Amino acid sequence: MFTWRRVGGTPTTVVASVVFAAAGAVATLGLAYVLITVDGPVISWSGVILAELFLICWTAFAFRLGRVGVFVGPDGVRNRSMWRTQTLAWQDIRRFETQPANKSGSATRMLRVHAVWVLLKNGSELRTSLMYRDSAALRPPSGLARFMDNVAGERTSLVVSERRCQRALRDLRTAHEQAVQA
């Protein structure tokens, strides 16, 4: 039974990744079917194998992209990123808050990207895959910031709107309070 629920609603990246995964699966199976049923010689086996590998990687990437997010369940919080999944028990969590996505002076700080962070009782922190651009990003940019806004804005990443992120943060805090009281 499915007990994990995505916080903050379903972003459009999830819907798009499902469509891309389905298209990749259909193309992969279609190419395999054509290869099995072809009567003549194949022009380039290496090209066919490369195409099939590309389609398999495409499908796997799109499928995983649709599963990226922050989820809550009876056991705790599950953070799924592109490369790993981490589950934290409710009793290990102190609180949730938003902070800059990267605390060093990297590009995410310049782009004003913030993330929801999980602060643990042992003093460590975990950045979740739930990120947004703060309200200052809505002001007219100048200089290099204008160029960077076009390069790495909401349209080209897994960054959600500030409203959706705040709703997800409320969902996380509510679920945490309910789990701790139970």
MODELLER restraints for C-alpha pairs under 7 A, 6 or more apart:
rsr = mdl.restraints
at = mdl.atoms
rsr.add(forms.Gaussian(group=physical.xy_distance, feature=features.Distance(at['CA:3:A'], at['CA:73:A']), mean=5.67, stdev=0.5))
rsr.add(forms.Gaussian(group=physical.xy_distance, feature=features.Distance(at['CA:4:A'], at['CA:71:A']), mean=5.75, stdev=0.5))
rsr.add(forms.Gaussian(group=physical.xy_distance, feature=features.Distance(at['CA:4:A'], at['CA:72:A']), mean=5.43, stdev=0.5))
rsr.add(forms.Gaussian(group=physical.xy_distance, feature=features.Distance(at['CA:4:A'], at['CA:73:A']), mean=4.62, stdev=0.5))
rsr.add(forms.Gaussian(group=physical.xy_distance, feature=features.Distance(at['CA:5:A'], at['CA:71:A']), mean=5.12, stdev=0.5))
rsr.add(forms.Gaussian(group=physical.xy_distance, feature=features.Distance(at['CA:5:A'], at['CA:72:A']), mean=5.34, stdev=0.5))
rsr.add(forms.Gaussian(group=physical.xy_distance, feature=features.Distance(at['CA:5:A'], at['CA:73:A']), mean=6.37, stdev=0.5))
rsr.add(forms.Gaussian(group=physical.xy_distance, feature=features.Distance(at['CA:6:A'], at['CA:69:A']), mean=6.91, stdev=0.5))
rsr.add(forms.Gaussian(group=physical.xy_distance, feature=features.Distance(at['CA:6:A'], at['CA:70:A']), mean=5.88, stdev=0.5))
rsr.add(forms.Gaussian(group=physical.xy_distance, feature=features.Distance(at['CA:6:A'], at['CA:71:A']), mean=4.28, stdev=0.5))
rsr.add(forms.Gaussian(group=physical.xy_distance, feature=features.Distance(at['CA:6:A'], at['CA:72:A']), mean=6.52, stdev=0.5))
rsr.add(forms.Gaussian(group=physical.xy_distance, feature=features.Distance(at['CA:7:A'], at['CA:70:A']), mean=6.08, stdev=0.5))
rsr.add(forms.Gaussian(group=physical.xy_distance, feature=features.Distance(at['CA:7:A'], at['CA:71:A']), mean=5.69, stdev=0.5))
rsr.add(forms.Gaussian(group=physical.xy_distance, feature=features.Distance(at['CA:7:A'], at['CA:72:A']), mean=6.93, stdev=0.5))
rsr.add(forms.Gaussian(group=physical.xy_distance, feature=features.Distance(at['CA:7:A'], at['CA:168:A']), mean=4.90, stdev=0.5))
rsr.add(forms.Gaussian(group=physical.xy_distance, feature=features.Distance(at['CA:7:A'], at['CA:171:A']), mean=6.15, stdev=0.5))
rsr.add(forms.Gaussian(group=physical.xy_distance, feature=features.Distance(at['CA:8:A'], at['CA:164:A']), mean=5.56, stdev=0.5))
rsr.add(forms.Gaussian(group=physical.xy_distance, feature=features.Distance(at['CA:8:A'], at['CA:165:A']), mean=6.33, stdev=0.5))
rsr.add(forms.Gaussian(group=physical.xy_distance, feature=features.Distance(at['CA:8:A'], at['CA:167:A']), mean=5.43, stdev=0.5))
rsr.add(forms.Gaussian(group=physical.xy_distance, feature=features.Distance(at['CA:8:A'], at['CA:168:A']), mean=3.81, stdev=0.5))
rsr.add(forms.Gaussian(group=physical.xy_distance, feature=features.Distance(at['CA:13:A'], at['CA:66:A']), mean=6.77, stdev=0.5))
rsr.add(forms.Gaussian(group=physical.xy_distance, feature=features.Distance(at['CA:14:A'], at['CA:66:A']), mean=4.30, stdev=0.5))
rsr.add(forms.Gaussian(group=physical.xy_distance, feature=features.Distance(at['CA:17:A'], at['CA:62:A']), mean=4.90, stdev=0.5))
rsr.add(forms.Gaussian(group=physical.xy_distance, feature=features.Distance(at['CA:17:A'], at['CA:63:A']), mean=6.32, stdev=0.5))
rsr.add(forms.Gaussian(group=physical.xy_distance, feature=features.Distance(at['CA:17:A'], at['CA:65:A']), mean=6.12, stdev=0.5))
rsr.add(forms.Gaussian(group=physical.xy_distance, feature=features.Distance(at['CA:17:A'], at['CA:66:A']), mean=5.17, stdev=0.5))
rsr.add(forms.Gaussian(group=physical.xy_distance, feature=features.Distance(at['CA:18:A'], at['CA:62:A']), mean=6.83, stdev=0.5))
rsr.add(forms.Gaussian(group=physical.xy_distance, feature=features.Distance(at['CA:18:A'], at['CA:63:A']), mean=6.44, stdev=0.5))
rsr.add(forms.Gaussian(group=physical.xy_distance, feature=features.Distance(at['CA:18:A'], at['CA:66:A']), mean=6.25, stdev=0.5))
rsr.add(forms.Gaussian(group=physical.xy_distance, feature=features.Distance(at['CA:20:A'], at['CA:62:A']), mean=5.96, stdev=0.5))
rsr.add(forms.Gaussian(group=physical.xy_distance, feature=features.Distance(at['CA:21:A'], at['CA:59:A']), mean=4.62, stdev=0.5))
rsr.add(forms.Gaussian(group=physical.xy_distance, feature=features.Distance(at['CA:21:A'], at['CA:62:A']), mean=4.94, stdev=0.5))
rsr.add(forms.Gaussian(group=physical.xy_distance, feature=features.Distance(at['CA:21:A'], at['CA:63:A']), mean=5.42, stdev=0.5))
rsr.add(forms.Gaussian(group=physical.xy_distance, feature=features.Distance(at['CA:24:A'], at['CA:55:A']), mean=5.73, stdev=0.5))
rsr.add(forms.Gaussian(group=physical.xy_distance, feature=features.Distance(at['CA:24:A'], at['CA:58:A']), mean=6.25, stdev=0.5))
rsr.add(forms.Gaussian(group=physical.xy_distance, feature=features.Distance(at['CA:24:A'], at['CA:59:A']), mean=4.84, stdev=0.5))
rsr.add(forms.Gaussian(group=physical.xy_distance, feature=features.Distance(at['CA:25:A'], at['CA:59:A']), mean=6.00, stdev=0.5))
rsr.add(forms.Gaussian(group=physical.xy_distance, feature=features.Distance(at['CA:28:A'], at['CA:52:A']), mean=6.19, stdev=0.5))
rsr.add(forms.Gaussian(group=physical.xy_distance, feature=features.Distance(at['CA:28:A'], at['CA:55:A']), mean=5.66, stdev=0.5))
rsr.add(forms.Gaussian(group=physical.xy_distance, feature=features.Distance(at['CA:28:A'], at['CA:56:A']), mean=6.60, stdev=0.5))
rsr.add(forms.Gaussian(group=physical.xy_distance, feature=features.Distance(at['CA:64:A'], at['CA:82:A']), mean=6.48, stdev=0.5))
rsr.add(forms.Gaussian(group=physical.xy_distance, feature=features.Distance(at['CA:65:A'], at['CA:82:A']), mean=6.41, stdev=0.5))
rsr.add(forms.Gaussian(group=physical.xy_distance, feature=features.Distance(at['CA:67:A'], at['CA:80:A']), mean=6.93, stdev=0.5))
rsr.add(forms.Gaussian(group=physical.xy_distance, feature=features.Distance(at['CA:68:A'], at['CA:80:A']), mean=4.90, stdev=0.5))
rsr.add(forms.Gaussian(group=physical.xy_distance, feature=features.Distance(at['CA:68:A'], at['CA:81:A']), mean=5.06, stdev=0.5))
rsr.add(forms.Gaussian(group=physical.xy_distance, feature=features.Distance(at['CA:68:A'], at['CA:82:A']), mean=6.23, stdev=0.5))
rsr.add(forms.Gaussian(group=physical.xy_distance, feature=features.Distance(at['CA:69:A'], at['CA:79:A']), mean=6.10, stdev=0.5))
rsr.add(forms.Gaussian(group=physical.xy_distance, feature=features.Distance(at['CA:69:A'], at['CA:80:A']), mean=5.26, stdev=0.5))
rsr.add(forms.Gaussian(group=physical.xy_distance, feature=features.Distance(at['CA:69:A'], at['CA:81:A']), mean=6.61, stdev=0.5))
rsr.add(forms.Gaussian(group=physical.xy_distance, feature=features.Distance(at['CA:69:A'], at['CA:129:A']), mean=5.77, stdev=0.5))
rsr.add(forms.Gaussian(group=physical.xy_distance, feature=features.Distance(at['CA:69:A'], at['CA:130:A']), mean=6.28, stdev=0.5))
rsr.add(forms.Gaussian(group=physical.xy_distance, feature=features.Distance(at['CA:70:A'], at['CA:78:A']), mean=5.81, stdev=0.5))
rsr.add(forms.Gaussian(group=physical.xy_distance, feature=features.Distance(at['CA:70:A'], at['CA:79:A']), mean=4.65, stdev=0.5))
rsr.add(forms.Gaussian(group=physical.xy_distance, feature=features.Distance(at['CA:70:A'], at['CA:80:A']), mean=6.26, stdev=0.5))
rsr.add(forms.Gaussian(group=physical.xy_distance, feature=features.Distance(at['CA:70:A'], at['CA:128:A']), mean=6.95, stdev=0.5))
rsr.add(forms.Gaussian(group=physical.xy_distance, feature=features.Distance(at['CA:70:A'], at['CA:129:A']), mean=6.75, stdev=0.5))
rsr.add(forms.Gaussian(group=physical.xy_distance, feature=features.Distance(at['CA:70:A'], at['CA:130:A']), mean=6.62, stdev=0.5))
rsr.add(forms.Gaussian(group=physical.xy_distance, feature=features.Distance(at['CA:71:A'], at['CA:77:A']), mean=5.77, stdev=0.5))
rsr.add(forms.Gaussian(group=physical.xy_distance, feature=features.Distance(at['CA:71:A'], at['CA:78:A']), mean=5.03, stdev=0.5))
rsr.add(forms.Gaussian(group=physical.xy_distance, feature=features.Distance(at['CA:71:A'], at['CA:79:A']), mean=6.42, stdev=0.5))
rsr.add(forms.Gaussian(group=physical.xy_distance, feature=features.Distance(at['CA:72:A'], at['CA:78:A']), mean=6.21, stdev=0.5))
rsr.add(forms.Gaussian(group=physical.xy_distance, feature=features.Distance(at['CA:75:A'], at['CA:89:A']), mean=5.73, stdev=0.5))
rsr.add(forms.Gaussian(group=physical.xy_distance, feature=features.Distance(at['CA:75:A'], at['CA:90:A']), mean=6.63, stdev=0.5))
rsr.add(forms.Gaussian(group=physical.xy_distance, feature=features.Distance(at['CA:76:A'], at['CA:87:A']), mean=6.80, stdev=0.5))
rsr.add(forms.Gaussian(group=physical.xy_distance, feature=features.Distance(at['CA:76:A'], at['CA:88:A']), mean=5.48, stdev=0.5))
rsr.add(forms.Gaussian(group=physical.xy_distance, feature=features.Distance(at['CA:76:A'], at['CA:89:A']), mean=4.32, stdev=0.5))
rsr.add(forms.Gaussian(group=physical.xy_distance, feature=features.Distance(at['CA:76:A'], at['CA:90:A']), mean=4.57, stdev=0.5))
rsr.add(forms.Gaussian(group=physical.xy_distance, feature=features.Distance(at['CA:77:A'], at['CA:87:A']), mean=5.65, stdev=0.5))
rsr.add(forms.Gaussian(group=physical.xy_distance, feature=features.Distance(at['CA:77:A'], at['CA:88:A']), mean=5.25, stdev=0.5))
rsr.add(forms.Gaussian(group=physical.xy_distance, feature=features.Distance(at['CA:77:A'], at['CA:89:A']), mean=6.58, stdev=0.5))
rsr.add(forms.Gaussian(group=physical.xy_distance, feature=features.Distance(at['CA:78:A'], at['CA:85:A']), mean=6.94, stdev=0.5))
rsr.add(forms.Gaussian(group=physical.xy_distance, feature=features.Distance(at['CA:78:A'], at['CA:86:A']), mean=5.64, stdev=0.5))
rsr.add(forms.Gaussian(group=physical.xy_distance, feature=features.Distance(at['CA:78:A'], at['CA:87:A']), mean=4.28, stdev=0.5))
rsr.add(forms.Gaussian(group=physical.xy_distance, feature=features.Distance(at['CA:78:A'], at['CA:88:A']), mean=6.37, stdev=0.5))
rsr.add(forms.Gaussian(group=physical.xy_distance, feature=features.Distance(at['CA:79:A'], at['CA:85:A']), mean=5.70, stdev=0.5))
rsr.add(forms.Gaussian(group=physical.xy_distance, feature=features.Distance(at['CA:79:A'], at['CA:86:A']), mean=5.24, stdev=0.5))
rsr.add(forms.Gaussian(group=physical.xy_distance, feature=features.Distance(at['CA:79:A'], at['CA:87:A']), mean=6.35, stdev=0.5))
rsr.add(forms.Gaussian(group=physical.xy_distance, feature=features.Distance(at['CA:79:A'], at['CA:128:A']), mean=5.94, stdev=0.5))
rsr.add(forms.Gaussian(group=physical.xy_distance, feature=features.Distance(at['CA:79:A'], at['CA:129:A']), mean=6.69, stdev=0.5))
rsr.add(forms.Gaussian(group=physical.xy_distance, feature=features.Distance(at['CA:80:A'], at['CA:86:A']), mean=6.50, stdev=0.5))
rsr.add(forms.Gaussian(group=physical.xy_distance, feature=features.Distance(at['CA:80:A'], at['CA:129:A']), mean=6.83, stdev=0.5))
rsr.add(forms.Gaussian(group=physical.xy_distance, feature=features.Distance(at['CA:81:A'], at['CA:129:A']), mean=5.73, stdev=0.5))
rsr.add(forms.Gaussian(group=physical.xy_distance, feature=features.Distance(at['CA:90:A'], at['CA:176:A']), mean=6.52, stdev=0.5))
rsr.add(forms.Gaussian(group=physical.xy_distance, feature=features.Distance(at['CA:90:A'], at['CA:179:A']), mean=6.63, stdev=0.5))
rsr.add(forms.Gaussian(group=physical.xy_distance, feature=features.Distance(at['CA:90:A'], at['CA:180:A']), mean=6.92, stdev=0.5))
rsr.add(forms.Gaussian(group=physical.xy_distance, feature=features.Distance(at['CA:91:A'], at['CA:180:A']), mean=6.95, stdev=0.5))
rsr.add(forms.Gaussian(group=physical.xy_distance, feature=features.Distance(at['CA:92:A'], at['CA:120:A']), mean=5.77, stdev=0.5))
rsr.add(forms.Gaussian(group=physical.xy_distance, feature=features.Distance(at['CA:92:A'], at['CA:121:A']), mean=5.66, stdev=0.5))
rsr.add(forms.Gaussian(group=physical.xy_distance, feature=features.Distance(at['CA:93:A'], at['CA:118:A']), mean=6.93, stdev=0.5))
rsr.add(forms.Gaussian(group=physical.xy_distance, feature=features.Distance(at['CA:93:A'], at['CA:119:A']), mean=6.21, stdev=0.5))
rsr.add(forms.Gaussian(group=physical.xy_distance, feature=features.Distance(at['CA:93:A'], at['CA:120:A']), mean=4.47, stdev=0.5))
rsr.add(forms.Gaussian(group=physical.xy_distance, feature=features.Distance(at['CA:93:A'], at['CA:121:A']), mean=5.72, stdev=0.5))
rsr.add(forms.Gaussian(group=physical.xy_distance, feature=features.Distance(at['CA:94:A'], at['CA:119:A']), mean=5.59, stdev=0.5))
rsr.add(forms.Gaussian(group=physical.xy_distance, feature=features.Distance(at['CA:94:A'], at['CA:120:A']), mean=5.00, stdev=0.5))
rsr.add(forms.Gaussian(group=physical.xy_distance, feature=features.Distance(at['CA:94:A'], at['CA:121:A']), mean=5.02, stdev=0.5))
rsr.add(forms.Gaussian(group=physical.xy_distance, feature=features.Distance(at['CA:95:A'], at['CA:118:A']), mean=6.25, stdev=0.5))
rsr.add(forms.Gaussian(group=physical.xy_distance, feature=features.Distance(at['CA:95:A'], at['CA:119:A']), mean=5.39, stdev=0.5))
rsr.add(forms.Gaussian(group=physical.xy_distance, feature=features.Distance(at['CA:96:A'], at['CA:116:A']), mean=6.82, stdev=0.5))
rsr.add(forms.Gaussian(group=physical.xy_distance, feature=features.Distance(at['CA:96:A'], at['CA:117:A']), mean=5.78, stdev=0.5))
rsr.add(forms.Gaussian(group=physical.xy_distance, feature=features.Distance(at['CA:96:A'], at['CA:118:A']), mean=4.80, stdev=0.5))
rsr.add(forms.Gaussian(group=physical.xy_distance, feature=features.Distance(at['CA:96:A'], at['CA:119:A']), mean=6.01, stdev=0.5))
rsr.add(forms.Gaussian(group=physical.xy_distance, feature=features.Distance(at['CA:96:A'], at['CA:173:A']), mean=6.70, stdev=0.5))
rsr.add(forms.Gaussian(group=physical.xy_distance, feature=features.Distance(at['CA:97:A'], at['CA:116:A']), mean=5.67, stdev=0.5))
rsr.add(forms.Gaussian(group=physical.xy_distance, feature=features.Distance(at['CA:97:A'], at['CA:117:A']), mean=5.44, stdev=0.5))
rsr.add(forms.Gaussian(group=physical.xy_distance, feature=features.Distance(at['CA:97:A'], at['CA:118:A']), mean=6.76, stdev=0.5))
rsr.add(forms.Gaussian(group=physical.xy_distance, feature=features.Distance(at['CA:98:A'], at['CA:114:A']), mean=6.45, stdev=0.5))
rsr.add(forms.Gaussian(group=physical.xy_distance, feature=features.Distance(at['CA:98:A'], at['CA:115:A']), mean=5.52, stdev=0.5))
rsr.add(forms.Gaussian(group=physical.xy_distance, feature=features.Distance(at['CA:98:A'], at['CA:116:A']), mean=4.49, stdev=0.5))
rsr.add(forms.Gaussian(group=physical.xy_distance, feature=features.Distance(at['CA:98:A'], at['CA:117:A']), mean=5.78, stdev=0.5))
rsr.add(forms.Gaussian(group=physical.xy_distance, feature=features.Distance(at['CA:99:A'], at['CA:114:A']), mean=5.47, stdev=0.5))
rsr.add(forms.Gaussian(group=physical.xy_distance, feature=features.Distance(at['CA:99:A'], at['CA:115:A']), mean=5.77, stdev=0.5))
rsr.add(forms.Gaussian(group=physical.xy_distance, feature=features.Distance(at['CA:99:A'], at['CA:116:A']), mean=6.62, stdev=0.5))
rsr.add(forms.Gaussian(group=physical.xy_distance, feature=features.Distance(at['CA:99:A'], at['CA:117:A']), mean=6.72, stdev=0.5))
rsr.add(forms.Gaussian(group=physical.xy_distance, feature=features.Distance(at['CA:100:A'], at['CA:109:A']), mean=6.39, stdev=0.5))
rsr.add(forms.Gaussian(group=physical.xy_distance, feature=features.Distance(at['CA:100:A'], at['CA:113:A']), mean=6.08, stdev=0.5))
rsr.add(forms.Gaussian(group=physical.xy_distance, feature=features.Distance(at['CA:100:A'], at['CA:114:A']), mean=4.16, stdev=0.5))
rsr.add(forms.Gaussian(group=physical.xy_distance, feature=features.Distance(at['CA:100:A'], at['CA:115:A']), mean=6.04, stdev=0.5))
rsr.add(forms.Gaussian(group=physical.xy_distance, feature=features.Distance(at['CA:101:A'], at['CA:108:A']), mean=6.41, stdev=0.5))
rsr.add(forms.Gaussian(group=physical.xy_distance, feature=features.Distance(at['CA:101:A'], at['CA:113:A']), mean=5.74, stdev=0.5))
rsr.add(forms.Gaussian(group=physical.xy_distance, feature=features.Distance(at['CA:101:A'], at['CA:114:A']), mean=4.51, stdev=0.5))
rsr.add(forms.Gaussian(group=physical.xy_distance, feature=features.Distance(at['CA:101:A'], at['CA:115:A']), mean=4.75, stdev=0.5))
rsr.add(forms.Gaussian(group=physical.xy_distance, feature=features.Distance(at['CA:102:A'], at['CA:108:A']), mean=6.13, stdev=0.5))
rsr.add(forms.Gaussian(group=physical.xy_distance, feature=features.Distance(at['CA:102:A'], at['CA:109:A']), mean=6.25, stdev=0.5))
rsr.add(forms.Gaussian(group=physical.xy_distance, feature=features.Distance(at['CA:111:A'], at['CA:148:A']), mean=6.93, stdev=0.5))
rsr.add(forms.Gaussian(group=physical.xy_distance, feature=features.Distance(at['CA:111:A'], at['CA:149:A']), mean=6.86, stdev=0.5))
rsr.add(forms.Gaussian(group=physical.xy_distance, feature=features.Distance(at['CA:112:A'], at['CA:133:A']), mean=5.73, stdev=0.5))
rsr.add(forms.Gaussian(group=physical.xy_distance, feature=features.Distance(at['CA:112:A'], at['CA:134:A']), mean=6.22, stdev=0.5))
rsr.add(forms.Gaussian(group=physical.xy_distance, feature=features.Distance(at['CA:112:A'], at['CA:137:A']), mean=6.58, stdev=0.5))
rsr.add(forms.Gaussian(group=physical.xy_distance, feature=features.Distance(at['CA:113:A'], at['CA:131:A']), mean=6.70, stdev=0.5))
rsr.add(forms.Gaussian(group=physical.xy_distance, feature=features.Distance(at['CA:113:A'], at['CA:132:A']), mean=5.69, stdev=0.5))
rsr.add(forms.Gaussian(group=physical.xy_distance, feature=features.Distance(at['CA:113:A'], at['CA:133:A']), mean=4.54, stdev=0.5))
rsr.add(forms.Gaussian(group=physical.xy_distance, feature=features.Distance(at['CA:113:A'], at['CA:134:A']), mean=6.60, stdev=0.5))
rsr.add(forms.Gaussian(group=physical.xy_distance, feature=features.Distance(at['CA:114:A'], at['CA:131:A']), mean=5.53, stdev=0.5))
rsr.add(forms.Gaussian(group=physical.xy_distance, feature=features.Distance(at['CA:114:A'], at['CA:132:A']), mean=5.36, stdev=0.5))
rsr.add(forms.Gaussian(group=physical.xy_distance, feature=features.Distance(at['CA:114:A'], at['CA:133:A']), mean=5.88, stdev=0.5))
rsr.add(forms.Gaussian(group=physical.xy_distance, feature=features.Distance(at['CA:114:A'], at['CA:134:A']), mean=6.66, stdev=0.5))
rsr.add(forms.Gaussian(group=physical.xy_distance, feature=features.Distance(at['CA:115:A'], at['CA:127:A']), mean=6.59, stdev=0.5))
rsr.add(forms.Gaussian(group=physical.xy_distance, feature=features.Distance(at['CA:115:A'], at['CA:128:A']), mean=6.59, stdev=0.5))
rsr.add(forms.Gaussian(group=physical.xy_distance, feature=features.Distance(at['CA:115:A'], at['CA:130:A']), mean=5.72, stdev=0.5))
rsr.add(forms.Gaussian(group=physical.xy_distance, feature=features.Distance(at['CA:115:A'], at['CA:131:A']), mean=4.14, stdev=0.5))
rsr.add(forms.Gaussian(group=physical.xy_distance, feature=features.Distance(at['CA:115:A'], at['CA:132:A']), mean=6.25, stdev=0.5))
rsr.add(forms.Gaussian(group=physical.xy_distance, feature=features.Distance(at['CA:116:A'], at['CA:127:A']), mean=6.32, stdev=0.5))
rsr.add(forms.Gaussian(group=physical.xy_distance, feature=features.Distance(at['CA:116:A'], at['CA:128:A']), mean=5.71, stdev=0.5))
rsr.add(forms.Gaussian(group=physical.xy_distance, feature=features.Distance(at['CA:116:A'], at['CA:130:A']), mean=5.87, stdev=0.5))
rsr.add(forms.Gaussian(group=physical.xy_distance, feature=features.Distance(at['CA:116:A'], at['CA:131:A']), mean=6.45, stdev=0.5))
rsr.add(forms.Gaussian(group=physical.xy_distance, feature=features.Distance(at['CA:117:A'], at['CA:125:A']), mean=6.61, stdev=0.5))
rsr.add(forms.Gaussian(group=physical.xy_distance, feature=features.Distance(at['CA:117:A'], at['CA:126:A']), mean=5.55, stdev=0.5))
rsr.add(forms.Gaussian(group=physical.xy_distance, feature=features.Distance(at['CA:117:A'], at['CA:127:A']), mean=4.49, stdev=0.5))
rsr.add(forms.Gaussian(group=physical.xy_distance, feature=features.Distance(at['CA:117:A'], at['CA:128:A']), mean=5.74, stdev=0.5))
rsr.add(forms.Gaussian(group=physical.xy_distance, feature=features.Distance(at['CA:118:A'], at['CA:125:A']), mean=5.68, stdev=0.5))
rsr.add(forms.Gaussian(group=physical.xy_distance, feature=features.Distance(at['CA:118:A'], at['CA:126:A']), mean=5.09, stdev=0.5))
rsr.add(forms.Gaussian(group=physical.xy_distance, feature=features.Distance(at['CA:118:A'], at['CA:127:A']), mean=6.41, stdev=0.5))
rsr.add(forms.Gaussian(group=physical.xy_distance, feature=features.Distance(at['CA:119:A'], at['CA:125:A']), mean=4.68, stdev=0.5))
rsr.add(forms.Gaussian(group=physical.xy_distance, feature=features.Distance(at['CA:119:A'], at['CA:126:A']), mean=6.61, stdev=0.5))
rsr.add(forms.Gaussian(group=physical.xy_distance, feature=features.Distance(at['CA:130:A'], at['CA:165:A']), mean=6.97, stdev=0.5))
rsr.add(forms.Gaussian(group=physical.xy_distance, feature=features.Distance(at['CA:131:A'], at['CA:159:A']), mean=5.02, stdev=0.5))
rsr.add(forms.Gaussian(group=physical.xy_distance, feature=features.Distance(at['CA:131:A'], at['CA:160:A']), mean=6.15, stdev=0.5))
rsr.add(forms.Gaussian(group=physical.xy_distance, feature=features.Distance(at['CA:132:A'], at['CA:159:A']), mean=5.01, stdev=0.5))
rsr.add(forms.Gaussian(group=physical.xy_distance, feature=features.Distance(at['CA:132:A'], at['CA:160:A']), mean=5.08, stdev=0.5))
rsr.add(forms.Gaussian(group=physical.xy_distance, feature=features.Distance(at['CA:132:A'], at['CA:161:A']), mean=5.64, stdev=0.5))
rsr.add(forms.Gaussian(group=physical.xy_distance, feature=features.Distance(at['CA:132:A'], at['CA:162:A']), mean=5.40, stdev=0.5))
rsr.add(forms.Gaussian(group=physical.xy_distance, feature=features.Distance(at['CA:132:A'], at['CA:165:A']), mean=6.43, stdev=0.5))
rsr.add(forms.Gaussian(group=physical.xy_distance, feature=features.Distance(at['CA:133:A'], at['CA:161:A']), mean=6.97, stdev=0.5))
rsr.add(forms.Gaussian(group=physical.xy_distance, feature=features.Distance(at['CA:133:A'], at['CA:162:A']), mean=6.35, stdev=0.5))
rsr.add(forms.Gaussian(group=physical.xy_distance, feature=features.Distance(at['CA:134:A'], at['CA:162:A']), mean=6.44, stdev=0.5))
rsr.add(forms.Gaussian(group=physical.xy_distance, feature=features.Distance(at['CA:154:A'], at['CA:160:A']), mean=6.62, stdev=0.5))
